[in-house]
Amino acid sequence: MKIKLGVSACVIGDKVRFDSGHKRNHFICEELSPYLEFVPVCPEVGIGMSVPRPTIRLLDRGDEIGVRLVETKNPDADYTDKMEAFSRKKVDHLASMDLCGYVVCAKSPTCGMERVKVYQENGYVAAEKNGVGLYTQQLISRMPWLPIEEDGRLHDPVLRENFVFRIFTLRDFYDCMADGITRRAIVEFHSRYKLVLMAHSPTDYKSLGKFVARIAEYDIEEFYFEYRTRFMQAIANRASRKNNTNVLMHLQGYFKRDLDKIQKEELAELIHSYRKGIMPLLVPLTLINHHLQQHPDDYLRQQSYLNPYPETLRLRYGL
């Protein structure tokens, strides 16, 4: 089953921007698309705005009125209520589709995820560029478990890898529940992601472990929704070099009886080189996977940390 990815329509090349243009993202459209089913949305077109159309922006009209979505050259043309109504309805529909991620258009007053410009009545930008697009606000609020990223940030190899990892992980989670949400399915999923949690958030690794240990005390539906949100928010923390090194050393320990002295030294040196930033994460992991083929271990084989997504994406080269 392909991964359903919500996406700002302009990011996949649809000519829906204010100037009849687009912001086609090469990585999404060329490298990731074989694994995806796009669910495109343009909020401005969704509320009936034309293509081309006047530019719009967020305008702070004070504490009583708040931030409004208005035309740049005609602030009396206010689209806030219409956009909020559309966004609520659209996001409610998307929440029922098992979306695994969403790529939004950066800086957009409707789709921007962060640092969207908020203007003041005098025409100046507010000192803090902390605005969020009205549509994306609804996405974040309604689906706090959903991986959301801006198109421009996907040029950063670390952010790109983390986002792709999360959408594949959420698809894996839904696949594990395909035959029904059960305690066993959740526990088995969690077991396969223990090393992932160690790398992304040692604190959440401990707290989620305790939470899963008490799964029998909860209504299964209630547990499912809380676990999904807590787990996905935990892995949104990017795995640090320090935490990855700890996981690599943990993996190394599984082979202490199987490797000879030279092999142990080779693996230790590669882990050390990664820790110092000389080697990418892929190098020690490749050797660990090689040793795992030679010396099978059922627990390690099921760990998603070792193979979280297709190798053809080449995402760990830059880590």
C-alpha positions as CSV (number, residue, x, y, z in Angstrom):
1,M,0.0,0.0,0.0
2,K,1.4,3.4,-1.0
3,I,1.8,6.1,1.7
4,K,-0.8,8.8,1.6
5,L,0.9,12.1,1.8
6,G,-1.0,15.4,2.1
7,V,0.7,18.1,0.1
8,S,0.2,21.7,-0.8
9,A,-0.8,21.4,-4.5
10,C,1.8,23.9,-5.7
11,V,4.6,21.6,-4.2
12,I,3.8,18.9,-6.7
13,G,3.7,21.3,-9.6
14,D,0.1,22.3,-9.8
15,K,-0.1,25.9,-11.1
16,V,-2.3,27.2,-8.3
17,R,-0.2,30.0,-6.8
18,F,-1.3,33.7,-6.8
19,D,0.8,34.3,-10.0
20,S,-0.3,31.1,-11.7
21,G,3.0,29.5,-10.8
22,H,4.0,26.5,-8.7
23,K,6.8,25.5,-6.3
24,R,7.4,21.9,-7.5
25,N,9.7,20.0,-5.1
26,H,12.2,17.7,-6.9
27,F,12.7,15.3,-4.0
28,I,9.0,14.8,-3.4
29,C,8.0,14.5,-7.0
30,E,10.9,12.5,-8.3
31,E,12.6,10.5,-5.5
32,L,9.8,9.9,-3.1
33,S,6.8,9.8,-5.4
34,P,7.1,6.0,-6.2
35,Y,6.2,5.3,-2.6
36,L,3.4,7.9,-2.3
37,E,-0.2,8.6,-3.1
38,F,-0.5,12.4,-3.1
39,V,-3.5,14.1,-1.5
40,P,-3.1,17.7,-2.9
41,V,-4.9,20.7,-1.3
42,C,-4.7,24.4,-2.2
43,P,-6.6,26.2,0.6
44,E,-6.9,29.4,-1.4
45,V,-8.4,27.6,-4.4
46,G,-10.5,25.6,-1.9
47,I,-12.3,28.7,-0.7
48,G,-13.0,29.9,-4.3
49,M,-10.1,32.3,-4.9
50,S,-9.1,32.6,-8.6
51,V,-5.8,31.8,-10.3
52,P,-4.1,34.2,-10.6
53,R,-5.4,36.2,-7.6
54,P,-4.4,39.1,-5.4
55,T,-1.8,38.3,-2.8
56,I,-2.9,37.8,0.8
57,R,-1.1,38.0,4.1
58,L,-1.6,37.7,7.9
59,L,-2.5,41.1,9.5
60,D,-2.5,41.6,13.2
61,R,-5.4,43.9,14.0
62,G,-4.9,44.1,17.8
63,D,-5.9,42.0,20.8
64,E,-9.7,42.4,20.3
65,I,-9.8,41.4,16.6
66,G,-6.6,39.3,16.4
67,V,-4.7,38.1,13.3
68,R,-6.7,38.1,10.1
69,L,-6.1,36.8,6.6
70,V,-6.6,39.7,4.2
71,E,-5.6,41.0,0.7
72,T,-2.3,42.8,0.7
73,K,-3.5,45.8,-1.1
74,N,-7.0,45.8,0.2
75,P,-7.1,44.9,3.9
76,D,-10.9,45.2,3.9
77,A,-11.0,42.0,1.8
78,D,-11.0,39.6,4.7
79,Y,-10.9,35.8,4.1
80,T,-10.3,34.6,7.7
81,D,-13.7,33.2,8.5
82,K,-14.1,31.5,5.1
83,M,-10.5,30.0,5.4
84,E,-11.1,28.8,8.9
85,A,-14.4,27.1,8.0
86,F,-12.8,25.4,4.9
87,S,-9.8,24.3,6.9
88,R,-11.9,22.7,9.7
89,K,-14.0,20.8,7.2
90,K,-11.1,19.7,5.1
91,V,-8.9,18.6,8.0
92,D,-11.7,16.6,9.5
93,H,-12.0,14.8,6.2
94,L,-8.3,14.2,6.0
95,A,-8.2,12.8,9.6
96,S,-10.3,9.9,8.4
97,M,-7.9,8.9,5.6
98,D,-4.9,7.5,7.5
99,L,-2.6,10.2,6.1
100,C,1.0,9.5,7.0
101,G,2.5,12.9,6.5
102,Y,2.0,16.4,5.0
103,V,4.3,18.7,3.1
104,V,3.2,22.4,3.2
105,C,4.4,25.4,1.3
106,A,6.8,27.5,3.4
107,K,6.0,31.2,4.3
108,S,2.4,30.9,3.0
109,P,-0.2,32.7,5.1
110,T,-2.4,29.7,4.8
111,C,0.1,26.8,4.6
112,G,3.3,28.0,6.3
113,M,4.3,25.9,9.3
114,E,6.4,28.4,11.1
115,R,7.9,31.9,10.9
116,V,5.1,33.2,8.6
117,K,5.2,37.0,8.4
118,V,2.6,38.7,10.4
119,Y,2.1,42.3,9.4
120,Q,1.0,45.3,11.6
121,E,-1.5,47.9,10.6
122,N,1.3,50.3,9.9
123,G,2.6,48.0,7.2
124,Y,5.7,46.7,9.1
125,V,6.3,43.1,9.9
126,A,5.9,42.2,13.5
127,A,9.2,41.8,15.3
128,E,8.6,38.1,15.9
129,K,8.1,36.0,12.7
130,N,6.2,33.4,14.6
131,G,3.0,33.2,12.5
132,V,1.5,29.9,11.3
133,G,-0.7,29.6,8.2
134,L,-4.4,29.3,9.0
135,Y,-4.8,26.0,7.3
136,T,-1.7,24.4,8.8
137,Q,-2.9,25.6,12.2
138,Q,-5.9,23.3,11.8
139,L,-3.7,20.4,10.7
140,I,-1.4,20.7,13.7
141,S,-4.3,21.1,16.1
142,R,-6.5,18.3,14.7
143,M,-3.7,15.8,14.0
144,P,-0.9,16.3,16.5
145,W,0.6,12.9,15.6
146,L,1.0,13.8,11.9
147,P,4.5,14.4,10.5
148,I,4.3,17.9,8.9
149,E,7.2,19.6,7.1
150,E,7.7,22.6,4.8
151,D,8.9,22.1,1.3
152,G,12.0,24.3,1.7
153,R,13.2,22.5,4.9
154,L,13.4,19.2,2.9
155,H,16.6,20.5,1.4
156,D,18.3,19.9,4.7
157,P,19.5,16.2,4.8
158,V,18.8,15.8,8.5
159,L,15.3,17.2,8.4
160,R,14.5,15.3,5.2
161,E,15.6,12.0,6.7
162,N,13.7,12.5,9.9
163,F,10.5,13.5,8.0
164,V,10.7,10.5,5.6
165,F,11.5,8.2,8.4
166,R,8.4,9.4,10.3
167,I,6.0,8.9,7.4
168,F,7.2,5.4,6.7
169,T,6.9,4.7,10.4
170,L,3.3,5.9,10.6
171,R,2.5,3.7,7.6
172,D,4.0,0.8,9.4
173,F,2.0,1.6,12.5
174,Y,-1.3,1.6,10.5
175,D,-0.3,-1.6,8.7
176,C,0.3,-3.3,12.0
177,M,-3.3,-2.4,13.0
178,A,-4.8,-3.5,9.7
179,D,-6.4,-6.6,11.2
180,G,-7.7,-4.6,14.2
181,I,-6.4,-2.5,17.0
182,T,-5.2,-5.0,19.6
183,R,-2.9,-4.9,22.6
184,R,-0.7,-7.5,21.1
185,A,-0.4,-5.5,17.8
186,I,0.7,-2.3,19.7
187,V,3.1,-4.2,22.0
188,E,4.7,-5.9,19.0
189,F,5.0,-2.6,17.1
190,H,6.6,-0.9,20.1
191,S,9.1,-3.7,20.5
192,R,10.3,-3.2,17.0
193,Y,10.9,0.5,17.6
194,K,12.8,0.3,20.9
195,L,16.1,1.2,19.4
196,V,14.5,4.0,17.4
197,L,13.2,5.5,20.6
198,M,16.6,5.2,22.2
199,A,18.1,7.2,19.3
200,H,15.4,9.9,19.1
201,S,14.5,10.4,22.7
202,P,15.9,8.4,25.6
203,T,13.4,10.1,27.9
204,D,10.4,9.0,25.8
205,Y,12.0,5.6,25.4
206,K,11.6,5.2,29.2
207,S,8.2,6.8,29.6
208,L,6.6,5.0,26.6
209,G,8.0,1.7,27.9
210,K,6.2,2.2,31.2
211,F,3.1,3.3,29.4
212,V,3.0,0.2,27.2
213,A,3.7,-2.0,30.2
214,R,0.4,-0.8,31.6
215,I,-1.6,-1.3,28.4
216,A,-4.0,-3.8,30.0
217,E,-5.2,-1.1,32.3
218,Y,-6.6,1.1,29.5
219,D,-9.5,1.0,27.0
220,I,-7.7,-0.1,23.8
221,E,-9.1,2.7,21.7
222,E,-8.1,5.3,24.3
223,F,-4.6,3.7,24.5
224,Y,-4.2,3.6,20.7
225,F,-4.9,7.3,20.2
226,E,-2.6,8.4,23.1
227,Y,0.2,6.0,22.1
228,R,0.1,7.2,18.5
229,T,0.5,10.8,19.5
230,R,3.1,10.3,22.1
231,F,5.1,7.9,19.9
232,M,5.0,10.1,16.8
233,Q,6.0,13.2,18.8
234,A,8.9,11.3,20.4
235,I,10.4,10.4,17.0
236,A,9.9,13.9,15.8
237,N,13.0,14.7,17.9
238,R,15.9,14.2,15.6
239,A,18.3,11.5,16.6
240,S,21.5,13.1,17.8
241,R,25.0,11.8,17.0
242,K,25.5,11.0,20.7
243,N,22.2,9.0,20.9
244,N,23.0,7.2,17.6
245,T,26.4,6.3,19.0
246,N,24.8,4.8,22.1
247,V,22.5,2.7,20.0
248,L,25.4,1.5,17.8
249,M,27.3,0.5,20.9
250,H,24.2,-1.3,22.1
251,L,24.0,-3.2,18.8
252,Q,27.7,-4.0,19.0
253,G,27.1,-5.8,22.3
254,Y,24.9,-8.4,20.6
255,F,27.9,-9.7,18.6
256,K,30.5,-9.9,21.4
257,R,30.4,-13.7,21.3
258,D,30.3,-14.0,17.5
259,L,33.1,-11.7,16.3
260,D,36.8,-12.3,16.5
261,K,39.2,-9.6,17.8
262,I,39.9,-8.0,14.5
263,Q,36.2,-7.8,13.6
264,K,35.4,-6.3,16.9
265,E,38.1,-3.7,16.5
266,E,36.9,-2.9,13.0
267,L,33.3,-2.3,14.2
268,A,34.5,-0.3,17.2
269,E,36.6,1.9,15.0
270,L,33.7,2.7,12.6
271,I,31.5,3.6,15.5
272,H,34.2,5.8,16.9
273,S,34.6,7.5,13.5
274,Y,30.9,8.1,13.3
275,R,30.9,9.6,16.8
276,K,33.6,12.0,15.7
277,G,31.8,13.0,12.5
278,I,34.2,11.4,10.1
279,M,31.9,8.7,8.8
280,P,28.1,8.9,8.1
281,L,25.8,6.7,10.1
282,L,25.4,4.4,7.1
283,V,28.9,3.0,7.4
284,P,28.7,1.3,10.8
285,L,25.1,0.3,10.1
286,T,26.2,-1.4,6.9
287,L,28.7,-3.5,8.8
288,I,26.3,-4.3,11.6
289,N,23.7,-5.5,9.0
290,H,26.5,-7.6,7.4
291,H,27.3,-9.2,10.8
292,L,23.6,-9.8,11.4
293,Q,23.4,-11.8,8.2
294,Q,26.3,-13.9,9.3
295,H,25.0,-14.2,12.9
296,P,21.2,-14.0,12.9
297,D,19.4,-12.6,15.9
298,D,15.6,-12.6,15.9
299,Y,15.3,-9.5,18.1
300,L,17.7,-7.5,16.1
301,R,16.2,-8.6,12.8
302,Q,12.9,-7.0,13.7
303,Q,14.4,-3.7,14.8
304,S,13.2,-1.0,12.5
305,Y,16.2,1.1,13.4
306,L,18.4,-1.0,11.0
307,N,16.2,-0.7,8.0
308,P,13.5,2.1,8.5
309,Y,12.8,2.8,4.8
310,P,14.0,1.7,1.3
311,E,17.7,1.9,0.9
312,T,17.3,3.4,-2.6
313,L,16.3,6.7,-1.0
314,R,19.9,7.0,0.2
315,L,18.9,9.2,3.1
316,R,21.5,8.0,5.6
317,Y,24.4,9.2,3.5
318,G,24.2,12.7,5.0
319,L,23.7,11.7,8.6
